[in-house]
Structures are given as C-alpha cells and as structure tokens.
Amino acid sequence: MLLRDVRVHTVDDARPTASAIGVLGGRVVGLDEEVVDLPARTVVEGQGAVVVPGFGDAHNHMAWFGQSLGEIDLSATTSLAGVEEAVARDAARLPADAWVVGSGYDDTVMGAHPDRSLLDRAGGGRPVWLKHRSGHMSAVSSEVLRRCGVLDGRAEEPEGGVVVRDGSGEPTGLLQERAQALVDDLVKPYPVEEVATALGRASEVYAAEGLTHVVEAGIGLGLLGRTPVEAAAYQVARDRGLLRTRVELMVAGDTLHRLRAHPADGIDVGLDLGLRTGFGDDRLRLGPMKIWLDGSLIGRTAALSEPFCDHGTAVFQDDPDVMRRLVVDAHRAGWRVAAHAIGDDAVELALDAFAEAARVHPRADVRHRVEHAGLVRPDQLARFGELGVVPVPQPRFLYAIGDTMAAAVGPRRVDWLYRHRSFLDAGLRVPGSSDRPVAPGAPLLGMQSMVERLSSGGVLLGADERVSAAQALRAYTLDEAWASHDEQTRGSLARGKLADLVLLDDDPLRVDADRIGAIGVLATLLAGAPVHDTGLFAGRDLPAPTTTPEGAQA
C-alpha cells in the first residue's frame, strides 16, 4: 500500500516528517522518495490528513472499562439525588432479585458517598453495587452486606481494607480497598465469554481513538482482576477477531506463589511453568507483575509522608517488608515489576525495593515501573534515573480529579502531583497512560492535559511541569513503546517498524493547546489494516483487520 498526500509526524529524529508512506506485510517499508515511484497494489490518497504513529496507553483497565459499558454510567452524576434516580430507573426494568450495578460515581463531586439506605430505597431491596471512579471503593446496599456476612458479623474485614461504619458502629455501605473483595466473592469470577465480549466492546472504542497498543494493568486475582483465568478471555477475544489493539497484560501480584524449581534457577516464587514477562507475541503477551503498595489520593488511602490537608489520614499499605520481598521475588523470577505507588511514602518503598532487587539479583535494562507516581518529592526524582525506573503518571487525572487531589495535598505539595517536565529533566522517559475508566482514556485528551495541566475548575496545576505538544505526542507513541521494550518495533514511523498508524483531521503540533483533545480520528491502522475508518480506506484492497491466529476458527 502507498499512502500519499498526507502530513506525517514520524516521531523519528532522523527523519521527523514525510508526505508518503509505503506499507508491505504490515511493516513500514519506506517514506517519500523511497516508495513514491514503486508499484503499489493499493494507493490511498490521504487528502492532507495528519499521520502519526499508533497511540499507546501504558496503564489502562480494558476489561473493567468494557464491562462498565454495560453498567449504569454515573460519571456525569453530580448529586446523590441523581444517583438515586439512576439506580431506581435501572432497578425498575430488572427482576426482583437481579443485581443493579453502576460505575464511575465521584463522592467529591456529589458531596458524599451514597449510603445503603439510599441504595435500599432506590433499588427496592435488590443487591445494589456502585463502583467509585477510582476503583478503590464501592457503595453497596443492605442486601449486598447481608449476602457478604457483614450485617450478621460472619464476615471478617479483609486485611488492607475497611468496612466503613457510622458513629454507632453500623456499616454505611461503603467498602474501601480490599474490603471490596467481600463483594467480589459474590460475583466473581466472571465467565470468560463475558469478559471476552467486554474486551471487544472496549477495543472498538480504543480503535476509534487511535489506540493500537494498551497495557492492561492487572489481571487474575487481586483488586481489579475479573477471573483467575483472565488471560484466557484475552485469547478468546483475539481468536474471534475482537481485539483491535495490541495488548500487554500485567499480572496481579496476588497470583505469585511458591514454586519447586531447581535451586540453580533462583526462582522460588513465580507463576506455574515459569511464565514471566515477555511470553507471547506482538499482539498479546505478558507484561509486568502488578504489585499494589498503597491506595488512592481521591480516596484518601494513598501512603503519604505527611497527612492529607483536608480530611482523613487513612493509609492503605500492607506490611512494607512483605511488599518489598514480593517485589524482589518477582524481579528474581524474571518479571518486570509495576509497583502501584501514588503517595510519596509508597514511591519511596517502591524505589527501595527496586534498589534491593538490583543489588541481590542484577539484571540489565529491566525498566521496572512506578504506576501513577502521583506525588513525587523533589528529592526522589534523581533516584528514578539512578535506578532506571519508569514513572507512569496519568495526565488526564489533572483535569478529571485535579481539584480534588489539590485539596488533598495542599498548596505546598500541589506542584509535585503527576509530574512530567521534572521527570524529563531528570533524564527519564514518561509514557502516556490514562488508568481508564478512572479518567477518560482518549490519548488526544491526555496530550492536551500534558500541555495545559488545567483542572476541570480551570486551575493550573504545576505550571513548571507542562511540556510541548511534540513531547506529549512522543509520550503516547515512542516513549510508551519504550516502556514496554518495544521501541525497535513500534512507536515511530521508520523503515522496518510495524505499520501502526493514526490519521487525524488536524495537526496536534500546530493547533491551539485547548483544541488538541477535539481533533478527530479519521482512521486507525494496525499492521497496515484498518481497524477504524471513517471512509478513507473504504473499498480498498487491504489486509483484513483480523487478529485471528493462523488455523484458528474466527
């Protein structure tokens, strides 16, 4: 295929721009004069569209997002009355014993969490389960608490979680952190078929936003896993051609267990068969091991070295020695480790654990990660570089929940939130990511927030952390690929690299910053095959957009 009459940003310093791209066998075979005079089976006129490498998201929850598309969407609800109305409306169409499930509510917008009396009234006595936008807490009805064994005292409060109670000791219906496992035990595991269908729904949205690679941030057991056999759901989705994106799977650290390998292997803890980071191919493979070290800023459960400035000092963190040992064990077993660390105390624990892991079992160019790196002190920046650790912040948090986070940490620490420029100045590479569905996941929205750093209330958060549009584009393309050790195969448009392309209706490097998120995606190509198209590639002789392995039944 020859794609011409386009404006290409290659994200390749050796050749930053082009006006034509040649594609053969799913790879870029040349630019401009290297290909324009060659015979092509298919010639596509881009009509001046802007072409960039396929976008990546280094931290998202694909299955969670896909399932949420079939639940009550509470993300735009601004009052408890609105929650009650939405729950009552959904309950009215369901059988008397059916679950009412919603997601995306934000207590900081509504002023409070919905309590169980509200949910009992709205749900008509049904089990009601509303998931907070952070994923770190849920509000449930009395029927759910009854089934969990909370009301009659049968249930033990899980370690690392809180069943919130009122002044008289009665549960309010709010479950924080690992207390949500009480509900999980009632509804999980989800069937593989259901999860695979959810992945297909999510993947369709992703392709329409220009995403060609995502990292699923936690499968299997643990806080966000859907089923202990979750990888099978991704394989089913791939076999059926439902996956329109390349996917790298983080495995929840809870799945690690003792192994009886030969002493010379040094693998005392791991997954069965010795599976580890890198198993799979460029369409679906195992990525890092996900290990949670704290909670969230929005839920006031992050591990901070100083108290929150508004309310509460609750810290969700297991025994630091246990967590540090888990990181070292995963490192020794051959995993890249993705440590969920939002507060600066949790970041310190992650960096200490990575330093110990490198000391006891040296490995070259591992690229361990700190997921979120939400509040990073100035004295911690250099350690990231010294240890070769990748920070993975979520820029759209600044807009979606920036005002809430600023209130939590106060004016003295607000410039430390979800840094970018400081990491670059420390010699680090910062991949783009969203944590979807906690925040909207469209990469162009994330790029806009990297450049503007504005909250939804119009407050500038950390002016010195702003970056250029070109740096934001690099974050969502080449630096996201680099974080996954893929910089030699994707992330920029150069000869030999995968032909993962996005065609846009405007130039993110030239429009005003407040317009970046509104740029339209005309088409998304995965290995040269359209997985989203508004008409440019209609009727063309191109490879089918399938991800079905050879010999499998679609």
Buried (B, 14 or more C-beta within 10 A) or exposed (E): BBBBEBBBBBBBEEBEEBBBBBBBEBBBBBBBEBBBEEEBEEEBEBEEBBBBBBBBBBBBBBBBBBBBBEBBBBBEBEEBEBBBEBBBEBBEEEEEEEBBBBBBBBBBBBEEBBBBEBBBBBBBBBBBBBBBBBBBBBBBBBBBBEBBEBBEEEBEEBEBBBBBEEEEEEBBBBBBBBBBBBBBEBBEBBEBEBBBBBBBBBBBBBBBBBBBBBBBBBBBBBBBBBBBBBBEBBBBBBBBBBBBBBBBBBBBBBBBEEBEBEEEEEBEBBBEEEBBBBBBEBBBBBBBBBBBBBBBBBBBBBBBEBEBBEEEEBBBBBEBEEBBBBBBBBBBBBBBBBBBBBBBBBBBBBBBBBBBBBEEBEEEEBBBBBBBBBBBEEEBBEBBEEBBBBBBBBBBBBBBBBBBBBBBBEEEBBBBBBBBBBBBEBEBBBBBBBBBBBBBBBBBBBBBBBBBBBBEEEEBBBEEBBBEBBBBBBBBBBBBBBBBBBBEBBBBBBBEBBBBBBBBBBBBBEBEBEEBBEBEBBBBBBBBBBBBBBEBBEEEEBBEBBBBEEEEEE
